[in-house]
Amino acid sequence: MEGFLQALAAGLLIGAVYGLMCVGLGLIFGVMRVINFAHGDFMMLGMYTAFYLFTAAGIQTLFGNAVGPFIAILLAGPVLAVFGYFVHLALISHVSGTRTASLEGEGHYAQLILTLGIALILQNGGLIVFGSVLASIRTPLSSSAWELGPFFDMSIFLNKARSIDMIVSLAIMILLSLLITRTRIGKSLRAAADNPTAATYMGIDVDRAHRTAFALGCGITAIAGGLLATNYPFHPFVGLEYVIVMYAGVVLGGMGSIIGAFWGGMTIGLVQQMSTLILPTQLQNAAIFAVFLLIIFFRPQGFFGRMVERT
Amino acid sequence: MLRIEGLSAGYSAKPVLNDVSINVGAGQFVAIVGPNGAGKTTLFKTISGIVKPSGGAITFDGVDLLAVPPPQRAHLGIAHVPEGRQVFPSLTVMENLEMGAMTESGRRDWQANIERIFEWLPVLKERRDQFAGTMSGGQQQMLAIGRGLASSPKLLMLDEPSMGLAPSTADFIFERLIEIRRQSGLTMLLVEQRVAEALESADHGYVLEAGHVVLEGNNATLRADDRVRKAYLGM
């Protein structure tokens, strides 16, 4: 029982960060319908950006080891958003949006090749620039815990760094859903996703909406990556490990549903941690995909997927 | 207000519009009628910039429209109510109307516009928080019209507002359009297959067949024309 509650708590903590990571990708897919294979590598860049902001840019000396990492991680978001903005402007926009709306398959083939190419460049470029040594964003909070309880002589321990990771993830999720549901920019992103042609008739610049979504998606996933890096060491090829989880989360949440991607990521986090109760740790990822297949078998549209087709 | 001269357009190698010239004066209600495949929707898409013309010129309020990027054209005062309604299904009725009001004038006049739109099309007020995708075809058509009006347009372009609707609903939509026109004096350009209703509502008409303008005139002349009577009015 105690083990179950402990795994549940750990699953909720990591699930919130996975959820945030998936939302970054879900935003890009939901608005642009572009399959971005490089998204894990954008996250890797986010991790290294947070790492260097923390260690080399003076944030460590300014804010210390406890608060500093989180400030660096939050700053990595805007940095990667700007990076994503220019990647879209220079590359992605040539194979997506209004330029390819009339092409067969809406230019998906070119998108696949391009984003795979970007992924390879980022991975191998990362290897040259950052080296192959494992890095991590260490904070004293990563190795200490809060004790909840005791309830009926059971106590649950919450890792401090992961708890803060969850709080930051939830705060960003709340801000993002306010942005998407309440603001003019958010509504025009959804309109552009629903029907790009009609959005153009309304005076919405669809390509600019796509660029905004791409930049936001990169920034959000970069923050999620930085948060993960407080507990998991990383390397230039770490994106590959996460991009599959991201896609699983987006599909579970329902293709095109931005908020759904968060719950997809949360589910993956929970399954991953709960599986350690009955399975050896090496089988964590196998457990994720067994559950993934099971859910997709019964609910192919995902949790929040719409059955109605786009018009 | 809208002047189309010698316009030709098409998809890949297949020309759809051939040397089409159409004039819409300020305050006019112009109808373009013709059979399926005559190029009516392509004409509208060319005005909105979704289809690139291969020749000819379009000026709107003295501005060379073909030099204006497509998303900027709404901001000049052109509201396009597209064929098949094309409301944003996952947005609410209210959010759809807000998307109509993306233009500067639409934002400025939002309060006054929304009151008038709710008065003209009360069903939108009743269903303001409903997702547009869950509404009936007639309601979606009214939303599409309301969304167009929300931009405070100078020109309202309506592409087959009666398409796929029950005759009584279509009649109601035409009746609303005439009422909106009477109260607001808005310039309207209508494309329709229901020739009788369209010519009745409009004060000037063009007959488009296979990409050519074959006939032009005010509504009395067109309705008295033998060819129109035989081919479209069934008389």
Contacts between the chains, C-beta under 8 A, distances in Angstrom:
chain1	res1	chain2	res2	distance
A	98	B	70	7.6
A	184	B	98	7.4
A	184	B	102	7.8
A	187	B	91	6.8
A	187	B	95	5.5
A	187	B	98	6.2
A	187	B	99	6.5
A	188	B	99	6.7
A	188	B	102	6.7
A	190	B	88	7.1
A	190	B	90	6.4
A	190	B	91	6.1
A	190	B	95	7.9
A	191	B	88	4.8
A	191	B	91	6.3
A	191	B	95	7.9
A	191	B	99	4.8
A	193	B	90	8.0
A	194	B	88	4.1
A	194	B	89	5.9
A	194	B	90	5.5
A	194	B	91	6.6
A	195	B	86	5.5
A	195	B	88	5.9
A	195	B	89	7.9
A	197	B	50	6.0
A	197	B	82	7.3
A	197	B	86	6.9
A	198	B	82	6.0
A	198	B	86	4.1
A	198	B	87	7.5
A	198	B	88	6.8
A	199	B	88	7.7
A	199	B	99	7.3
A	200	B	48	7.1
A	200	B	49	7.4
A	200	B	50	6.8
A	200	B	70	5.2
A	200	B	71	5.2
A	200	B	74	7.9
A	201	B	48	5.7
A	201	B	74	6.3
A	201	B	79	7.7
A	201	B	80	4.2
A	201	B	82	6.2
A	201	B	86	7.9
A	202	B	74	5.9
A	202	B	99	4.9
A	202	B	100	6.1
A	202	B	102	5.1
A	202	B	147	7.4
A	202	B	151	7.3
A	203	B	71	5.7
A	203	B	72	7.2
A	203	B	73	7.6
A	203	B	74	3.2
A	203	B	75	5.0
A	203	B	102	4.6
A	203	B	103	5.3
A	203	B	151	7.2
A	204	B	71	6.1
A	204	B	99	7.2
A	204	B	102	5.9
A	205	B	69	7.9
A	205	B	71	4.2
A	206	B	71	6.9
A	306	B	90	7.0
A	308	B	89	6.5
A	308	B	133	6.0
A	310	B	89	7.7
A	311	B	84	7.1
A	311	B	86	6.2
A	311	B	89	6.6
